[in-house]
Amino acid sequence: MVITFPNMGNVALAMQTLCQSLKIPYVLPGRNNKATLQIGSYYSPEEICLPFKLVLGNFIQSIEKGADTLLITGSCGPCRFGEYCELLMKILSKLGYNNLDFIVADLSSEIGIKEFMRRMSRISAASPISRSDKIKALYTAFKVVELCDKIDAMAYHLAGYETNKGECKQVLNEYKTKAFECKNPEEMMRLLDFYKKYFENISTNNNKDPLKISIIGEIFTIIEPFSNFYIEEKLMDYGVSTRRTLSPSWWVKNLILKPIKMDSKDINRAAGEYMPYAVGGHGRECVGEAVLAKGYGMDGAIQIYPLGCMPEVIAKSILPAIQRDKDFPIMTLIVDEVAGEAGYITRVEAFLDMLQSKKRHLKVQEPLVSRPVTVRCLGNHN
Ligand code: SF4
């Protein structure tokens, strides 16, 4: 067995650690790039969403490097994600890759815990380590993805306050490059601990009042930087502080809480007024996050999703109402393989300009709010 998996943000680092701990051979998918997208788009149905094209591109590249077992998450959900696995199998078979083994990690609530364990045991059987070490390996992989998500969140937030311009982005890229070079889980944990402490102690200027933006939308597109033109890093260049709730570790925790209906409680509650039912993907989470963002102190939100993404199209139709009701600016960016980066940047810059002038305008208004207090004082002297 030579296993491979899609490259989705920090998921690849967790899977790398898991395979190293389990001592099973693996092919680490390369970072997504134009070639990955071109290959995936060429062999995909035209109307399928961008994540599918990148996953297919990843798999073809990894199979060419020797992978024969493909691990993918599945779903019976209402959007195209439910079709991903069947479609991947058919396309890869048509391309002549016939000796592949697919392991589909469907939700245990949908396929039953027994079937879920049977599927996972196919990976476990290929590992020579003891049962207790396998459990430890799973735990370590989760710790890795959780730490990576934490470090990313600190870097994106602190970019708005950094004393040395560009430091957060430079250190973020440095740690990612080094993490992909780690040879074992111990090395990975040491590296992540080091960078977590680095960001905890980075020099900041808390007198700054940067623009703060929430990144919301379809989960693959917002956690995989290539598919969103590295928006969080671009915003770091502008000195913007960003916040994103959806992450791979959030997704895992949510999945565990789903059977007891404790998943995304606060987000779903916030979305309730506008979207009381789940519509597939993370459409409801997008709406809930938009409602909550102002309370988090954000100046605006950017929704990102792939062209034709059904749950996000529904969420998008609701966002103008939230924008109006909460007086909270929200911009939508739709990405696909033909989206041009220049047009995308122009829109982001225009949105930042608008947020900045709104912020300035609110600051100018602040002294007016205190005027009645002054008048009352004068009145008392009389
Ligand atoms: S959530 Fe959207 S992008 Fe993701 S699989 Fe479903 S339709 Fe495609």
Residues whose N, C-alpha, C, O or C-beta is under 5 A from the ligand:
A	BS01	SF4	C49 C79 R80 F81 E218 G281 P306 G308 C309 M310
